[in-house]
């Protein structure tokens, strides 16, 4: 499948990547880690209460861990970007011509002629020059990532993802609960892979297969470990 055409601006792309990365990763982690946990415990014991308690504990701990980790990670990224912006502003005040030449070179690398690049830079005011210089190193001053958005997206998406194996587990008859949970998890992983691909504007086959394979491996391996531990104790 050919990649889809997606209208992108610097700010919309930054915002999309911010919540998309946190949301999709959070949902996938919620699905896979909780499914792996309940399968591992389910392999060790047939007590449905023990499996459910382990799943709920894993959901709460995982959601808080994901949200906290995402907040710290994105905050660190934001601090680096802000520090780079401040440093660039200081250097711009001290060496404006050097900055103008850097931006000219950036335009030349983009395919503009020398004359057009110099004309474009000459029309930039100090703020515009500063923003363009930051873009040359991959930072958009108007679209800095938000740690709160990323943390909230991770928290809610992890809970939503973790709820799928838990609901399937609770709602299924004891004799086939792991089978029903496996099917529910695989369907959920296919859906998150499809959503990720559609929002990113890429083909859907690879993300779906990647999600399904990773999720199946996690469930299978943890079940085997749980079964081995259950027979020993």
Buried (B, 14 or more C-beta within 10 A) or exposed (E): EEEEEEEEEEEEBBBBBBBBBBBBBBBBBBBBBBBBBBBBBBBBBEEBEBBBEBBBEBBEEBBBBBBEEBBEBBBEBBEEBEEBBEEBBEBBEEEEEEBBEBBBEBBBEEEBEEEEBBEBBEEBEEEEBBBBBBBBEEBBBEBBBBBEBBBBBBBBBBBBBBBBBBEBBEEBEEEEBBEBBBEBBBEBBBBBBBBBBEBBEBEBEEBBEBBBEBBBEBBEEBBEBBBEBBEEE
